[in-house]
Amino acid sequence: MSEEATAVKAPVRIECHASESFQAWIAQIGGSLCVSTYQAGKVAMIGWDGRRVTLLMRHFDKPLGLRAKGNRLVLATRHDLWMFTNAPLLAHEYLEDQPGRYDGLYLPRVTYHTGDLNTHDVAFAGDDLLLVASRFSCLARLSYDFSFRPVWKPDFITDLVPEDRCHLNGLAIREGRPRYVTALGTTDAAGAWREEKATGGVLIDLQSDEIMLGGMAMPHSPRWHDGKLWVLNSGTGELLQVDPVSGQDEVVCALPGYLRGLCFVGPYAVVGLSKIRERHIFGGLPIQERYDKLLCAVAVVDTRSGGQVGLFEYTAGCEELYEVEFLPNVRRPMVLNFDRPAARQAITNPESCFWLRAGGQVTDEAGKAGGISEGQVRAASVSGQAEPMPMPMLGNLSPDSGNC
């Protein structure tokens, strides 16, 4: 085996910068942000520690769509769909030597092994969970028996085959029901949407199966908020507000990036910006002519004026984002994957929760190591080791524990 093949890949250095106005904004919103970047293979938790912005990066395989509802957080990855639940009481004792550092702890509870559906947006529709299976050009539900159950496809798609015929990607929920989707084309052949990517994008009303808005440049992230329909015209860098009756669109603002990921915090829109890496997919878009330099960032926009309120920018190590989600009432969140022993040491039930710490020797009533009684678990519930803090940051950010 060659020396190149056996070489260990050096860890990627991720650097970020938060503008002063972003710091002021996140300090007063009473929550935090969760961001997915499939290009860097990370889920980022952006929070506030009372003095400055904090950032935690956790590795997942190609994370794309994510959505929060109550204490639950859903994440789509390359082959799986993860369901997390927040355990705030355990969050307080996550780090034994720093109690209270975190006020949210998202623990993995269920993973569905869907296979590579190229799942993009995920969304809660009441108690139902829907996903956009882009590879199969359809909306789908999870299944105990199958990789997925298709529930809707555009009229122009003639067959459910793994050919990404129109690149269906975005889903908006209105009044608890799936209502609007985005696609990059109205084509019905494998990858054919790429031929007219700068002008072939559409916004579709599921109720009528009609195209509400066409001629778009790779649209993403339709959302229904405050009685209004919003969508990102990604290839032009524009946030649009669309009249749901007439289909007329209005540009709320333009931003220097390929836009993906949209959530709302009151009157503020939080938008994900990406650079363009893959020229064979993203080349030739209007955004490249509008700006000399594109950013990878999270921008906060006041929808009342269209003005930018703040910017959280990735300055190194990350170039593309997919989703941005608001986590209300959680200021410093922690999320665990199965690389962390703590994911298996946290035990919860409807009435109580415990840490089964590997660092503390817990014995059963006969004195044999390994057995655990309730009283002994309580006594050992805060034993364990603090995690390292390896993440390099720029000056105005606080690194949280976790690998980059």
Long-range contacts (C-beta under 8 A, 24 or more apart in sequence): 11-403, 11-404, 12-40, 12-317, 12-404, 13-316, 13-317, 13-392, 13-404, 14-40, 14-42, 14-57, 14-314, 14-316, 14-317, 14-318, 14-391, 14-392, 14-404, 15-314, 15-315, 15-316, 15-317, 15-392, 15-393, 15-394, 16-55, 16-312, 16-313, 16-314, 16-315, 16-393, 16-394, 16-397, 17-312, 17-313, 17-315, 17-394, 17-396, 17-397, 18-53, 18-310, 18-311, 18-312, 18-313, 18-396, 18-397, 19-310, 19-311, 19-312, 19-313, 20-396, 21-309, 21-310, 21-311, 22-53, 22-300, 22-309, 22-310, 22-311, 22-312, 23-48, 23-52, 23-53, 23-310, 23-396, 24-310, 25-268, 25-300, 25-309, 25-310, 26-53, 26-310, 29-265, 29-266, 29-268, 29-326, 30-328, 30-329, 30-331, 31-265, 31-326, 31-327, 31-328, 31-329, 31-330, 31-331, 32-104, 32-326, 32-327, 32-330, 32-331, 32-332, 32-333, 33-270, 33-298, 33-312, 33-324, 33-325, 33-326, 33-327, 34-66, 34-68, 34-73, 34-324, 34-325, 34-326, 34-327, 34-333, 34-335, 35-261, 35-272, 35-298, 35-321, 35-323, 35-324, 35-325, 36-60, 36-63, 36-64, 36-65, 36-66, 36-75, 36-261, 36-321, 36-322, 36-323, 37-63, 37-318, 37-320, 37-321, 37-322, 38-62, 38-63, 38-64, 38-320, 38-322, 39-274, 39-277, 39-318, 39-319, 39-320, 40-317, 40-318, 40-319, 40-320, 42-318, 42-404, 43-75, 43-335, 45-327, 45-333, 45-334, 45-335, 45-400, 46-298, 46-312, 47-330, 47-331, 47-332, 47-333, 47-400, 48-331, 48-332, 49-331, 49-332, 49-398, 51-398, 52-396, 52-397, 52-398, 53-312, 53-396, 53-397, 53-398, 54-332, 54-397, 54-398, 54-399, 54-400, 55-391, 55-393, 55-397, 55-398, 55-399, 55-400, 56-333, 56-334, 56-335, 56-400, 56-401, 56-402, 57-391, 57-402, 57-403, 57-404, 58-335, 58-336, 58-337, 58-402, 58-403, 59-337, 59-339, 59-403, 60-337, 63-322, 64-119, 64-120, 64-322, 64-323, 65-119, 65-120, 65-121, 65-122, 65-131, 65-132, 65-322, 65-323, 66-122, 66-323, 66-325, 67-121, 67-122, 67-123, 67-124, 67-325, 68-325, 68-326, 68-327, 69-124, 73-106, 73-325, 73-327, 73-335, 74-122, 74-124, 74-129, 75-122, 76-119, 76-120, 76-122, 76-131, 78-116, 79-113, 79-114, 79-115, 79-116, 80-111, 80-112, 80-113, 80-114, 81-111, 81-112, 81-114, 81-119, 81-122, 81-131, 81-142, 82-108, 82-110, 82-111, 83-108, 83-109, 83-110, 83-111, 83-112, 84-108, 84-109, 84-335, 85-109, 85-348, 86-330, 86-333, 87-346, 87-348, 87-353, 88-330, 89-353, 90-346, 90-348, 90-353, 90-355, 91-334, 93-355, 93-381, 93-382, 94-334, 94-342, 95-386, 95-387, 95-401, 96-382, 96-383, 96-384, 96-385, 96-386, 97-386, 98-386, 99-382, 101-332, 102-332, 102-333, 102-334, 103-330, 103-331, 103-332, 103-333, 104-327, 104-330, 104-331, 104-332, 104-333, 104-334, 105-333, 105-334, 105-335, 105-336, 105-346, 106-333, 106-334, 106-335, 106-336, 107-336, 107-343, 107-346, 107-348, 108-336, 108-337, 108-338, 108-343, 112-142, 113-147, 114-142, 114-147, 114-148, 115-147, 117-147, 117-148, 118-164, 120-168, 120-169, 120-170, 120-322, 121-169, 121-170, 121-171, 121-221, 121-323, 122-171, 123-171, 123-172, 123-173, 123-178, 124-173, 125-173, 125-176, 125-177, 125-178, 126-176, 126-177, 130-171, 130-178, 132-168, 132-169, 132-170, 132-171, 132-181, 133-168, 134-164, 134-167, 134-168, 134-169, 135-162, 135-163, 135-164, 136-160, 136-161, 136-162, 137-163, 137-164, 137-165, 137-166, 137-167, 137-168, 137-183, 138-168, 139-168, 139-171, 139-178, 139-181, 152-178, 152-206, 154-181, 154-183, 154-186, 154-204, 154-209, 155-209, 156-186, 156-187, 156-188, 157-188, 158-188, 163-189, 163-190, 163-191, 164-190, 164-191, 164-193, 165-189, 165-190, 165-191, 165-192, 165-193, 166-192, 166-193, 167-193, 169-220, 170-219, 170-220, 170-221, 170-222, 170-231, 171-222, 172-222, 172-223, 172-224, 172-229, 172-231, 173-224, 174-224, 178-206, 179-205, 179-206, 179-207, 179-224, 180-204, 180-205, 180-206, 180-212, 180-222, 180-224, 180-229, 180-231, 181-206, 181-222, 182-216, 182-219, 182-220, 182-221, 182-222, 182-231, 183-219, 184-218, 184-219, 186-211, 194-281, 197-235, 197-281, 197-282, 197-284, 197-285, 198-235, 198-284, 198-285, 198-286, 201-233, 201-235, 203-231, 203-242, 205-244, 212-242, 212-244, 212-247, 213-242, 213-247, 213-249, 217-285, 217-286, 217-287, 218-258, 218-282, 218-285, 220-259, 220-260, 220-261, 220-262, 221-259, 221-260, 221-261, 221-262, 221-323, 223-262, 223-263, 223-264, 225-264, 226-264, 226-267, 230-262, 230-264, 230-269, 232-259, 232-260, 232-262, 232-271, 233-259, 234-258, 234-259, 234-260, 234-287, 235-282, 235-285, 235-286, 235-287, 236-285, 236-286, 236-287, 236-290, 237-273, 237-286, 237-287, 237-290, 237-291, 239-269, 239-271, 239-301, 241-303, 252-301, 252-303, 252-306, 253-301, 253-306, 253-307, 253-308, 254-290, 255-299, 255-301, 255-308, 256-290, 256-291, 256-293, 256-294, 256-295, 257-287, 257-294, 257-295, 257-296, 257-297, 257-299, 258-282, 258-285, 258-287, 258-294, 258-320, 260-320, 260-321, 260-322, 260-323, 261-298, 261-321, 261-322, 261-323, 261-324, 262-324, 263-324, 263-325, 263-326, 264-303, 264-326, 265-326, 267-302, 267-303, 267-304, 268-300, 268-301, 268-302, 268-303, 268-309, 269-300, 269-301, 269-303, 270-298, 270-299, 270-300, 270-301, 270-324, 270-326, 271-298, 271-299, 271-300, 271-301, 271-324, 272-297, 272-298, 272-321, 272-322, 272-323, 272-324, 273-297, 273-298, 273-299, 273-321, 274-319, 274-320, 274-321, 275-319, 275-320, 277-319, 277-320, 296-320, 296-321, 298-324, 315-394, 317-404, 332-400, 334-400, 334-402, 339-403, 342-384, 345-384, 347-377, 354-378, 354-381, 355-380, 355-381, 355-382, 355-383, 355-384, 356-380, 357-381, 357-382, 357-383, 357-384, 358-384, 359-383, 359-384, 359-385, 360-384
